[in-house]
Amino acid sequence: MQKKWMPVLMVLLFAVTLMVGLITLPAETLAKDKPIIVKIPTLMPKSPPSRAPTSRMLAFFAKQLEANSDGRFKVKIYWGGSLYRDDATCYAALKDNIVQMAIPAGARMAGEMPEVILYSLPFVFEDMEHFRRFAYGPKGFKPVGGPGSKLYEQLFEKNGYKFITFLSTSFQNYVSSKGFLAKPEDFKGVKFRIRQSKLAAEITEAFGGSAMAIPFMEAYTALSLKTVDASECPLYLIFALKWHETGDYITISRHSLLSGTMIANLDWYNGLPEDLKKILNETVEESVEFLFKASTSMEQMMPWIMMSQKPSLQFKWLSQKERGKLKEQVKPLLDKYKKTIPKEYWDAVETTRSK
């Protein structure tokens, strides 16, 4: 009888020994065997086929993070608003760690943190190089290398988020069916399609136009039917959304920056092993450099691509003098926010301005 049960007892003893061994393994050893899932929702269209710089950057980031970590990270991107279509739901999901990272654009978090309004205000940055220094530092693309990023890292952490980096896209320009928008008087009587944003309305009205909030997907129809006369976006988005088909005049005003941030759930980030934090930050650095170069290159090519498709399209590049007059026009708006946004944020803008 003993011989009959001996194999069974040996199997049970082996199983118990194995279970005890697994229980006593260090947590980091177990973690290395199981990929860390990184869920990222975005309103941007999937790349490929989308050639939008932010879409391409996200696809690049996902691929590089998985490769650089030897599969210890697994990235899942939810494209085109397939997971969340409104900001509030997305940020709540991020704080609850339902998603681990997000890329809010512009001043969308101004309700929680009014300081984020700064980098969407008109004529704050001279050019993309100025913004690069503000965000990433004197040279290169260190995720939190610039004085601006260091301030926002502290701000976001106080509000329960991990600030990863800025995402630089491009400056906004105007497309219009009524003519070029080069002088303050050009804005009078012009109806502008804007996104649902108090700040966007304030900026449009400060220039002298009237604002109408219309969703992206309805803007083409509104512009075509002349419900509105003009709108603003970087050139690559004007082209992607086919807004250039609705008006013959594009003003290269570079009046405000379309930029965003990459943020993460604070506890999730803090809980990562140190080596994975390093890999994540290095991959972010690769990705922001990729985005900066891709968006700059695309903006430079866009006028020629657009004119090849629509020969009647006309472009006007504003001179420094013309931009100066428009900046003077919105000075009361800038002065208003200089009173509400702490001085150290404005100092970060000034110290990174070209000498």
Stockholm file with secondary structure:
# STOCKHOLM 1.0

chainA/1-355         MQKKWMPVLMVLLFAVTLMVGLITLPAETLAKDKPIIVKIPTLMPKSPPSRAPTSRMLAFFAKQLEANSDGRFKVKIYWGGSLYRDDATCYAALKDNIVQMAIPAGARMAGEMPEVILYSLPFVFEDMEHFRRFAYGPKGFKPVGGPGSKLYEQLFEKNGYKFITFLSTSFQNYVSSKGFLAKPEDFKGVKFRIRQSKLAAEITEAFGGSAMAIPFMEAYTALSLKTVDASECPLYLIFALKWHETGDYITISRHSLLSGTMIANLDWYNGLPEDLKKILNETVEESVEFLFKASTSMEQMMPWIMMSQKPSLQFKWLSQKERGKLKEQVKPLLDKYKKTIPKEYWDAVETTRSK
#=GR chainA/1-355 SS CHHHHHHHHHHHHHHHHHHHHHHTSCHHHHHHHSCEEEEEECSSCCTTTCCCHHHHHHHHHHHHHHHHTTTSEEEEEECTTSSCSSHHHHHHHHHTTSSSEECCBTTTTTTTCGGGGGGGSTTSSSSHHHHHHHHHCSSSCCTTCSHHHHHHHHHHHHTTEEEEEEEEEEECEEEESSCCCCSGGGGTTCEEEECSCHHHHHHHHHHTCEEEECCHHHHHHHHHTTSSSEEEECHHHHHHTTGGGSCSEEEECCCSEEEEEEEEEHHHHHTSCHHHHHHHHHHHHHHHHHHHHHHHHHHHHHHHHHHHHCTTCEEEECCHHHHHHHHHHTHHHHHHHHHHSCHHHHHHHHHTSCC
#=GC SS_cons         CHHHHHHHHHHHHHHHHHHHHHHTSCHHHHHHHSCEEEEEECSSCCTTTCCCHHHHHHHHHHHHHHHHTTTSEEEEEECTTSSCSSHHHHHHHHHTTSSSEECCBTTTTTTTCGGGGGGGSTTSSSSHHHHHHHHHCSSSCCTTCSHHHHHHHHHHHHTTEEEEEEEEEEECEEEESSCCCCSGGGGTTCEEEECSCHHHHHHHHHHTCEEEECCHHHHHHHHHTTSSSEEEECHHHHHHTTGGGSCSEEEECCCSEEEEEEEEEHHHHHTSCHHHHHHHHHHHHHHHHHHHHHHHHHHHHHHHHHHHHCTTCEEEECCHHHHHHHHHHTHHHHHHHHHHSCHHHHHHHHHTSCC
//
